[in-house]
Amino acid sequence: MEQFSKNPDAGILVGDGWYCNKEKELTEYNASDRHVRPWVIQRWYYIMQPAVFWRNHHKLLDERYHYVFDWKFFVEMFAEKKVVYTHEAYAVYRMYGDNKTGQDNAGRKKEIYLLQKELNVSRCNILWCRHVYKVYLRAEKTGKQSAKKRVDFVSRVLFHLSGRRICSF
């Protein structure tokens, strides 16, 4: 890849990308460089995985996770390697109900909580992620999906009010 030649000390290249829907219509442009501080990736998974490239380093994915294995991988990579944002669109990510990122369920929320706990990022964020997981679990057991919408709304508000420090996405 040409960008690795231009940036020989780069360990990771993060490009831009597009999201598209099931009908393959482009719906949103995802700029890679959101002017975020390095610690943000521990709390908020903003990376479009198909638009990321890295040099071989023999790091393995954590198979204990089903939904957030790539998030953990990138947290570790970003801590170890120099990251270069290229501002070139490298990927189109098709969002639909069956892909892991699009699944809005208690199983995914549980893994987010467990990953936050493992990373020991922030007690407030760990507690919030645990609360969100419990709300999702209860909503799925009782069929009251409106609880998910309410906690998601509060999550977005907390995310912005806390300067991206409290997040459960």
Contact map, one row per residue, 1 for C-alpha under 8 A:
1111100000000000000000000000000000000000000000000000000000000000000000000000000000000000000000000000000000000000000000000000000000000000000000000000000000000000000000000
1111110000000000000000000000000000000000000000000000000000000000000000000000000000000000000000000000000000000000000000000000000000000000000000000000000000000000000000000
1111111000001000000000000000000000000000000000000000000000000000000000000000000000000100000000000000000000000000000000000000000000000000000000000000000000000000000000000
1111111101001000000000000000000000000000000000000000000000000000000000000000000000000000000000000000000000000000000000000000000000000000000000000000000000000000000000000
1111111100000000000000000000000000000000000000000000000000000000000000000000000000000000000000000000000000000000000000000000000000000000000000000000000000000000000000000
0111111100000000000000000000000000000000000000000000000000000000000000000000000000000000000000000000000000000000000000000000000000000000000000000000000000000000000000000
0011111111000000000000000000000000000000000000000000000000000000000000000000000000010000000000000000000000000000000000000000000000000000000000000000000000000000000000000
0001111111000000000000000000000000000000000000000000000000000000000000000000000000000000000000000000000000000000000000000000000000000000000000000000000000000000000000000
0000001111100000000000000000000000000000000000000000000000000000000000000000000001000000000000000000000000000000000000000000000000000000000000000000000000000000000000000
0001001111111000000000000000000000000000000000000000000000000000000000000000000011110000000000000000000000000000000000000000000000000000000000000000000000000000000000000
0000000011111000000000000000000000000000000000000000011000000000000000000000000011110000000000000000000000000000000000000000000000000000000000000000000000000000000000000
0000000001111100000000000000000000000000000000000001111000000000000000000000110011110000000000000000000000000000000000000000000000000000000000000000000000000000000000000
0011000001111110000000000000000000000000000000000001110000000000000000000000000000111100000000000000000000000000000000000000000000000000000000000000000000000000000000000
0000000000011111000000000000000100000000000000100011100000000000000000000000000000111100000000000000000000000000000000000000000000000000000000000000000000000000000000000
0000000000001111100000000000001100000000000000000011000000000000000000000000000000001111110000000000000000000000000000000000000000000000000000000000000000000000000000000
0000000000000111110000000000111100000000000000010010000000000000000000000000000000000111111000000000000000000000000000000000000000000000000000000000000000000000000000000
0000000000000011111000000000111100000000000000010010000000000000000000000000000000000001111110000000000000000000000000000000000000000000000000000000000000000000000000000
0000000000000001111100000111110000000000000000000000000000000000000000000000000000000000101110000000000000000000000000000000000000000000000000000000000000000000000000000
0000000000000000111110000111110000000000000000000000000000000000000000000000000000000000000111100000000000000000000000000000000000000000000000000000000000000000000000000
0000000000000000011111111111000000000000000000000000000000000000000000000000000000000000000111100000000000000000000000000000000000000000000000000000000000000000000000000
0000000000000000001111111110000000000000000000000000000000000000000000000000000000000000000001110000000000000000000000000000000000000000000000000000000000000000000000000
0000000000000000000111111000000000000000000000000000000000000000000000000000000000000000000001110000000000000000000000000000000000000000000000000000000000000000000000000
0000000000000000000111111000000000000000000000000000000000000000000000000000000000000000000000000000000000000000000000000000000000000000000000000000000000000000000000000
0000000000000000000111111100000000000000000000000000000000000000000000000000000000000000000001000000000000000000000000000000000000000000000000000000000000000000000000000
0000000000000000000111111110000000000000000000000000000000000000000000000000000000000000000000000000000000000000000000000000000000000000000000000000000000000000000000000
0000000000000000011110011111100000000000000000000000000000000000000000000000000000000000000000000000000000000000000000000000000000000000000000000000000000000000000000000
0000000000000000011110001111100000000000000000000000000000000000000000000000000000000000000000000000000000000000000000000000000000000000000000000000000000000000000000000
0000000000000000011100000111110000000000000000000000000000000000000000000000000000000000000000000000000000000000000000000000000000000000000000000000000000000000000000000
0000000000000001111000000111111000000000000000000000000000000000000000000000000000000000000000000000000000000000000000000000000000000000000000000000000000000000000000000
0000000000000001111000000001111100000000000000010000000000000000000000000000000000000000000000000000000000000000000000000000000000000000000000000000000000000000000000000
0000000000000011100000000000111111000000000000000000000000000000000000000000000000000010000000000000000000000000000000000000000000000000000000000000000000000000000000000
0000000000000111100000000000011111000000000000110000000000000000000000000000000000001110000000000000000000000000000000000000000000000000000000000000000000000000000000000
0000000000000000000000000000001111110000000000000000000000000000000000000000000000001010000000000000000000000000000000000000000000000000000000000000000000000000000000000
0000000000000000000000000000001111110000000000000000000000000000000000000000000000000000000000000000000000000000000000000000000000000000000000000000000000000000000000000
0000000000000000000000000000000011111000000000000000000000000000000000000000000000000000000000000000000000000000000000000000000000000000000000000000000000000000000000000
0000000000000000000000000000000011111101000000000000000000000000000000000000000000000000000000000000000000000000000000000000000000000000000000000000000000000000000000000
0000000000000000000000000000000000111111000000000000000000000000000000000000000000000000000000000000000000000000000000000000000000000000000000000000000000000000000000000
0000000000000000000000000000000000011111100000000000000000000000000000000000010000000000000000000000000000000000000000000000000000000000000000000000000000000000000000000
0000000000000000000000000000000000001111111000000000000000000000000000000000000000000000000000000000000000000000000000000000000000000000000000000000000000000000000000000
0000000000000000000000000000000000011111111100000000000000000000000000000000000000000000000000000000000000000000000000000000000000000000000000000000000000000000000110000
0000000000000000000000000000000000000111111111000000000000000000000000000110000000000000000000000000000000000000000000000000000000000000000000000000000000000000000000000
0000000000000000000000000000000000000011111110000000000000000000000000000010000000000000000000000000000000000000000100101000000000000000000000000000000000000000000000000
0000000000000000000000000000000000000011111110000000000000000000000000000000000000000000000000000000000000000000000100001000100000000000000000000000000000000000000111110
0000000000000000000000000000000000000001111111000000000000000000000000000000000000000000000000000000000000000000000000000000000000000000000000000000000000000000000100111
0000000000000000000000000000000000000000111111100000000000000000000000100000000000000000000000000000000000000000000000000000000000000000000000000000000000000000000000001
0000000000000000000000000000000000000000100111110000000000000000000000000000000000000000000000000000000000000000000000000000000000000000000000000000000000000000000000000
0000000000000100000000000000000100000000000011111001000000000000000000000000000000000000000000000000000000000000000000000000000000000000000000000000000000000000000000000
0000000000000001100000000000010100000000000001111111000000000000000000000000000000000000000010000000000000000000000000000000000000000000000000000000000000000000000000000
0000000000000000000000000000000000000000000000111111000000000000000001000000000000000000000000000000000000000000000000000000000000000000000000000000000000000000000000000
0000000000000000000000000000000000000000000000011111000000000000000000000000000000000000011110000000000000000000000000000000000000000000000000000000000000000000000000000
0000000000000111100000000000000000000000000000011111100000000000000000000000000000000000111000000000000000000000000000000000000000000000000000000000000000000000000000000
0000000000011110000000000000000000000000000000111111110000000000000000000000000000000000000000000000000000000000000000000000000000000000000000000000000000000000000000000
0000000000011100000000000000000000000000000000000011111000000000000000000000000000000000000000000000000000000000000000000000000000000000000000000000000000000000000000000
0000000000111000000000000000000000000000000000000001111100000000000000000000000000000000000000000000000000000000000000000000000000000000000000000000000000000000000000000
0000000000110000000000000000000000000000000000000000111110000000000000000000000000000000000000000000000000000000000000000000000000000000000000000000000000000000000000000
0000000000000000000000000000000000000000000000000000011111000000000000000000000000000000000000000000000000000000000000000000000000000000000000000000000000000000000000000
0000000000000000000000000000000000000000000000000000001111100000000000000000000000000000000000000000000000000000000000000000000000000000000000000000000000000000000000000
0000000000000000000000000000000000000000000000000000000111110000000000000000000000000000000000000000000000000000000000000000000000000000000000000000000000000000000000000
0000000000000000000000000000000000000000000000000000000011111000000000001000000000000000000000000000000000000000000000000000000000000000000000000000000000000000000000000
0000000000000000000000000000000000000000000000000000000001111100000000001000000000000000000000000000000000000000000000000000000000000000000000000000000000000000000000000
0000000000000000000000000000000000000000000000000000000000111110000011011000000000000000000000000000000000000000000000000000000000000000000000000000000000000000000000000
0000000000000000000000000000000000000000000000000000000000011111100010011000000000000000000000000000000000000000000000000000000000000000000000000000000000000000000000000
0000000000000000000000000000000000000000000000000000000000001111110010000000000000000000000000000000000000000000000000000000000000000000000000000000000000000000000000000
0000000000000000000000000000000000000000000000000000000000000111110010000000000000000000000000000000000000000000000000000000000000000000000000000000000000000000000000000
0000000000000000000000000000000000000000000000000000000000000111111110000000000000000000000000000000000000000010000000000000000000000000000000000000000000000000000000000
0000000000000000000000000000000000000000000000000000000000000011111110000000000000000000000000000000000000000010000000000000000000000000000000000000000000000000000000000
0000000000000000000000000000000000000000000000000000000000000000111111000000000000000000000000000001100000010010000000000000000000000000000000000000000000000000000000000
0000000000000000000000000000000000000000000000000000000000000000111111110000000000000000000000000000000000010011001000000000000000000000000000000000000000000000000000000
0000000000000000000000000000000000000000000000000000000000001111111111111000000000000000000000000000000000000000000000000000000000000000000000000000000000000000000000000
0000000000000000000000000000000000000000000000001000000000001000001111111100000000000000000000000000000000000000000000000000000000000000000000000000000000000000000000000
0000000000000000000000000000000000000000000010000000000000000000000111111110000000000000000000000000000000000000000000000000000000000000000000000000000000000000000000000
0000000000000000000000000000000000000000000000000000000000001100000111111111000000000000000000000000000000000000001000000000000000000000000000000000000000000000000000000
0000000000000000000000000000000000000000000000000000000000111100000011111111100000000000000000000000000000000000000000000000000000000000000000000000000000000000000000000
0000000000000000000000000000000000000000100000000000000000000000000001111111110000000000000000000000000000000000000000000000000000000000000000000000000000000000000000000
0000000000000000000000000000000000000000110000000000000000000000000000111111111000000000000000000000000000000000000000000000000000000000000000000000000000000000000000000
0000000000000000000000000000000000000000000000000000000000000000000000011111111100000000000000000000000000000000000000000000000000000000000000000000000000000000000000000
0000000000010000000000000000000000000000000000000000000000000000000000001111111110000000000000000000000000000000000000000000000000000000000000000000000000000000000000000
0000000000010000000000000000000000000100000000000000000000000000000000000111111111100000000000000000000000000000000000000000000000000000000000000000000000000000000000000
0000000000000000000000000000000000000000000000000000000000000000000000000011111110000000000000000000000000000000000000000000000000000000000000000000000000000000000000000
0000000000000000000000000000000000000000000000000000000000000000000000000001111111000000000000000000000000000000000000000000000000000000000000000000000000000000000000000
0000000001110000000000000000000000000000000000000000000000000000000000000000111111100000000000000000000000000000000000000000000000000000000000000000000000000000000000000
0000000011110000000000000000000000000000000000000000000000000000000000000000010111110000000000000000000000000000000000000000000000000000000000000000000000000000000000000
0000000001111100000000000000000000000000000000000000000000000000000000000000010011111000000000000000000000000000000000000000000000000000000000000000000000000000000000000
0000001001111100000000000000000000000000000000000000000000000000000000000000000001111100000000000000000000000000000000000000000000000000000000000000000000000000000000000
0000000000001110000000000000000110000000000000000000000000000000000000000000000000111110000000000000000000000000000000000000000000000000000000000000000000000000000000000
0010000000001111000000000000000100000000000000000000000000000000000000000000000000011111000000000000000000000000000000000000000000000000000000000000000000000000000000000
0000000000000011000000000000001110000000000000000000000000000000000000000000000000001111100000000000000000000000000000000000000000000000000000000000000000000000000000000
0000000000000011100000000000000000000000000000000000000000000000000000000000000000000111110000000000000000000000000000000000000000000000000000000000000000000000000000000
0000000000000011110000000000000000000000000000000010000000000000000000000000000000000011111000000000000000000000000000000000000000000000000000000000000000000000000000000
0000000000000011100000000000000000000000000000000110000000000000000000000000000000000001111100000000000000000000000000000000000000000000000000000000000000000000000000000
0000000000000001110000000000000000000000000000000110000000000000000000000000000000000000111110000000000000000000000000000000000000000000000000000000000000000000000000000
0000000000000000111100000000000000000000000000000100000000000000000000000000000000000000011111000000000000000000000000000000000000000000000000000000000000000000000000000
0000000000000000111100000000000000000000000000010100000000000000000000000000000000000000001111100000000000000000000000000000000000000000000000000000000000000000000000000
0000000000000000001111010000000000000000000000000000000000000000000000000000000000000000000111110000000000000000000000000000000000000000000000000000000000000000000000000
0000000000000000001111000000000000000000000000000000000000000000000000000000000000000000000011111010110000000000000000000000000000000000000000000000000000000000000000000
0000000000000000000011000000000000000000000000000000000000000000000000000000000000000000000001111110010000000000000000000000000000000000000000000000000000000000000000000
0000000000000000000000000000000000000000000000000000000000000000000000000000000000000000000000111110011000000000000000000000000000000000000000000000000000000000000000000
0000000000000000000000000000000000000000000000000000000000000000000000000000000000000000000000011111011000000000000000000000000000000000000000000000000000000000000000000
0000000000000000000000000000000000000000000000000000000000000000000000000000000000000000000000111111111000000000000000000000000000000000000000000000000000000000000000000
0000000000000000000000000000000000000000000000000000000000000000001000000000000000000000000000000111111000000000000000000000000000000000000000000000000000000000000000000
0000000000000000000000000000000000000000000000000000000000000000001000000000000000000000000000100011111100000000000000000000000000000000000000000000000000000000000000000
0000000000000000000000000000000000000000000000000000000000000000000000000000000000000000000000111111111100000000000000000000000000000000000000000000000000000000000000000
0000000000000000000000000000000000000000000000000000000000000000000000000000000000000000000000001111111110010000000000000000000000000000000000000000000000000000000000000
0000000000000000000000000000000000000000000000000000000000000000000000000000000000000000000000000000111111011000000000000000000000000000000000000000000000000000000000000
0000000000000000000000000000000000000000000000000000000000000000000000000000000000000000000000000000001111111000000000000000000000000001100100000000000000000000000000000
0000000000000000000000000000000000000000000000000000000000000000000000000000000000000000000000000000000111111100000000000000000000001101100100000000000000000000000000000
0000000000000000000000000000000000000000000000000000000000000000000000000000000000000000000000000000000011111110000000000000000000000000000000000000000000000000000000000
0000000000000000000000000000000000000000000000000000000000000000001100000000000000000000000000000000001111111111000000000000000000000000000000000000000000000000000000000
0000000000000000000000000000000000000000000000000000000000000000000000000000000000000000000000000000000111111111100000000000000010011001000000000000000000000000000000010
0000000000000000000000000000000000000000000000000000000000000000000000000000000000000000000000000000000001111111110000000000000011001000000000000000000000000000000000000
0000000000000000000000000000000000000000000000000000000000000000111100000000000000000000000000000000000000111111111000000000000000000000000000000000000000000000000000000
0000000000000000000000000000000000000000000000000000000000000000000100000000000000000000000000000000000000011111111100000000000010000000000000000000000000000000000000011
0000000000000000000000000000000000000000000000000000000000000000000000000000000000000000000000000000000000001111111110000000010011001000000000000000000000000000000000010
0000000000000000000000000000000000000000000000000000000000000000000000000000000000000000000000000000000000000111111111000000000000000000000000000000000000000000000000000
0000000000000000000000000000000000000000000000000000000000000000000100010000000000000000000000000000000000000011111111100000000000000000000000000000000000000000000000000
0000000000000000000000000000000000000000011000000000000000000000000000000000000000000000000000000000000000000001111111111100110010000000000000000000000000000000000000000
0000000000000000000000000000000000000000000000000000000000000000000000000000000000000000000000000000000000000000111111111000010000000000000000000000000000000000000000000
0000000000000000000000000000000000000000000000000000000000000000000000000000000000000000000000000000000000000000011111110000000000000000000000000000000000000000000000000
0000000000000000000000000000000000000000010000000000000000000000000000000000000000000000000000000000000000000000001111111000000000000000000000000000000000000000000000000
0000000000000000000000000000000000000000000000000000000000000000000000000000000000000000000000000000000000000000000111111110010000000000000000000000000000000000000000000
0000000000000000000000000000000000000000011000000000000000000000000000000000000000000000000000000000000000000000000110111110110000000000000000000000000000000000000000000
0000000000000000000000000000000000000000000000000000000000000000000000000000000000000000000000000000000000000000000100011111110000000000000000000000000000000000000000000
0000000000000000000000000000000000000000000000000000000000000000000000000000000000000000000000000000000000000000000000011111111000000000000000000000000000000000000000000
0000000000000000000000000000000000000000000000000000000000000000000000000000000000000000000000000000000000000000000000000111111100000000000000000000000000000000000001000
0000000000000000000000000000000000000000001000000000000000000000000000000000000000000000000000000000000000000000000100001111111110000000000000000000000000000000000011110
0000000000000000000000000000000000000000000000000000000000000000000000000000000000000000000000000000000000000000100110011111111111000000000000000000000000000000000000000
0000000000000000000000000000000000000000000000000000000000000000000000000000000000000000000000000000000000000000000000000011111111100000000000000000000000000000000000000
0000000000000000000000000000000000000000000000000000000000000000000000000000000000000000000000000000000000000000000000000001111111110000000000000000000000000000000001110
0000000000000000000000000000000000000000000000000000000000000000000000000000000000000000000000000000000000001101100100000000111111111000000000000000000000000000000000110
0000000000000000000000000000000000000000000000000000000000000000000000000000000000000000000000000000000000000100100000000000011111111100000000000000000000000000000000000
0000000000000000000000000000000000000000000000000000000000000000000000000000000000000000000000000000000000000000000000000000001111111110000000000000000000000000000000000
0000000000000000000000000000000000000000000000000000000000000000000000000000000000000000000000000000000000001000000000000000000111111111000000000000001000000000000000010
0000000000000000000000000000000000000000000000000000000000000000000000000000000000000000000000000000000001001100100000000000000011111111100000000000000000000000000000000
0000000000000000000000000000000000000000000000000000000000000000000000000000000000000000000000000000000001000000000000000000000001111111110000000000000000000000000000000
0000000000000000000000000000000000000000000000000000000000000000000000000000000000000000000000000000000000000000000000000000000000111111111000000011001000000000000000000
0000000000000000000000000000000000000000000000000000000000000000000000000000000000000000000000000000000011001000000000000000000000011111111100000011000000000000000000000
0000000000000000000000000000000000000000000000000000000000000000000000000000000000000000000000000000000011000000000000000000000000001111111110000000000000000000000000000
0000000000000000000000000000000000000000000000000000000000000000000000000000000000000000000000000000000000000000000000000000000000000111111111000000000000000000000000000
0000000000000000000000000000000000000000000000000000000000000000000000000000000000000000000000000000000000000000000000000000000000000011111111111111000000000000000000000
0000000000000000000000000000000000000000000000000000000000000000000000000000000000000000000000000000000011000000000000000000000000000001111111111000000000000000000000000
0000000000000000000000000000000000000000000000000000000000000000000000000000000000000000000000000000000000000000000000000000000000000000111111100000000000000000000000000
0000000000000000000000000000000000000000000000000000000000000000000000000000000000000000000000000000000000000000000000000000000000000000011111110000000000000000000000000
0000000000000000000000000000000000000000000000000000000000000000000000000000000000000000000000000000000000000000000000000000000000000000001111111000000000000000000000000
0000000000000000000000000000000000000000000000000000000000000000000000000000000000000000000000000000000000000000000000000000000000000000001101111111000000000000000000000
0000000000000000000000000000000000000000000000000000000000000000000000000000000000000000000000000000000000000000000000000000000000000000001100111111100000000000000000000
0000000000000000000000000000000000000000000000000000000000000000000000000000000000000000000000000000000000000000000000000000000000000000001000011111110000000000000000000
0000000000000000000000000000000000000000000000000000000000000000000000000000000000000000000000000000000000000000000000000000000000000011001000011111111000000000000000000
0000000000000000000000000000000000000000000000000000000000000000000000000000000000000000000000000000000000000000000000000000000000000011001000011111111100000000000000000
0000000000000000000000000000000000000000000000000000000000000000000000000000000000000000000000000000000000000000000000000000000000000000000000001111111110000000000000000
0000000000000000000000000000000000000000000000000000000000000000000000000000000000000000000000000000000000000000000000000000000000000000000000000111111111000000000000000
0000000000000000000000000000000000000000000000000000000000000000000000000000000000000000000000000000000000000000000000000000000000010010000000000011111111100000000000000
0000000000000000000000000000000000000000000000000000000000000000000000000000000000000000000000000000000000000000000000000000000000000000000000000001111111110000000000000
0000000000000000000000000000000000000000000000000000000000000000000000000000000000000000000000000000000000000000000000000000000000000000000000000000111111111000000000000
0000000000000000000000000000000000000000000000000000000000000000000000000000000000000000000000000000000000000000000000000000000000000000000000000000011111111100000000000
0000000000000000000000000000000000000000000000000000000000000000000000000000000000000000000000000000000000000000000000000000000000000000000000000000001111111110000001110
0000000000000000000000000000000000000000000000000000000000000000000000000000000000000000000000000000000000000000000000000000000000000000000000000000000111111111000000100
0000000000000000000000000000000000000000000000000000000000000000000000000000000000000000000000000000000000000000000000000000000000000000000000000000000011111111100000000
0000000000000000000000000000000000000000000000000000000000000000000000000000000000000000000000000000000000000000000000000000000000000000000000000000000001111111110101100
0000000000000000000000000000000000000000000000000000000000000000000000000000000000000000000000000000000000000000000000000000000000000000000000000000000000111111111111100
0000000000000000000000000000000000000000000000000000000000000000000000000000000000000000000000000000000000000000000000000000000000000000000000000000000000011111111100000
0000000000000000000000000000000000000000000000000000000000000000000000000000000000000000000000000000000000000000000000000000000000000000000000000000000000001111111100000
0000000000000000000000000000000000000000000000000000000000000000000000000000000000000000000000000000000000000000000000000000000000000000000000000000000000000111111111000
0000000000000000000000000000000000000000000000000000000000000000000000000000000000000000000000000000000000000000000000000000000000000000000000000000000000000011111111000
0000000000000000000000000000000000000001001100000000000000000000000000000000000000000000000000000000000000000000000000000000000000000000000000000000000000000111111111100
0000000000000000000000000000000000000001001000000000000000000000000000000000000000000000000000000000000000000000000000000000100000000000000000000000000000000010011111100
0000000000000000000000000000000000000000001000000000000000000000000000000000000000000000000000000000000000000000000000000001100100000000000000000000000000100110011111110
0000000000000000000000000000000000000000001100000000000000000000000000000000000000000000000000000000000000000000000000000000100110000000000000000000000000110110000111111
0000000000000000000000000000000000000000001100000000000000000000000000000000000000000000000000000000000000001001100000000000100110010000000000000000000000100000000001111
0000000000000000000000000000000000000000000110000000000000000000000000000000000000000000000000000000000000000001000000000000000000000000000000000000000000000000000000111
